[in-house]
């Protein structure tokens, strides 16, 4: 029996999270959704996802970039796909320093996301 690939979805916009989760689960992924950077780090350690989809601006004034740095400091190299509506140059610079990651702009084109999940 083939095990489901696991995705940690770190998104605090509930409608976006619900739609993405539903689409991913319909394709056979197991999805856990959290809403802030601290939860992202905790769930990465507990859930052991195959991929992390990480929004940049999160609840409790935390950021996906902070979460990614914390995850990498733990020695975890799970592929990270940042999703952001932020086109600021500093965001691009910061995400480039995080290994095994890429950035997709919101609104997310679902087919593009799936293509990346299939190639990472």
KADAGI-V896743 format. One record per backbone hydrogen bond with DSSP energy under -1.0 kcal/mol. NH is the residue of the N-H (numbers start at 0). CO is the residue of the C=O. Records with the same first field share a line. If there is no record, write none. Layout:
NH = CO, CO
//
This chain:
6 = 29
7 = 50
8 = 31
9 = 52
10 = 33
16 = 12
17 = 13
18 = 14
19 = 15
20 = 16
21 = 17
22 = 18
23 = 19
24 = 20
25 = 21
27 = 24
28 = 23
29 = 4
31 = 6
33 = 8
39 = 35
40 = 36
41 = 37
42 = 38
43 = 39
44 = 40
45 = 41
46 = 42
47 = 43
49 = 5
50 = 5
51 = 78
52 = 7
53 = 80
54 = 9
55 = 82
57 = 61
58 = 34
61 = 58
63 = 55
66 = 62
67 = 63
68 = 64
69 = 65
70 = 66
71 = 67
72 = 68
74 = 71
75 = 70
79 = 99
80 = 51
81 = 101
82 = 53
83 = 103
91 = 87
92 = 88
93 = 89
94 = 90
95 = 91
97 = 94
101 = 79
103 = 81
105 = 83
112 = 108
113 = 109
114 = 110
115 = 111
116 = 112
117 = 113
119 = 115
//
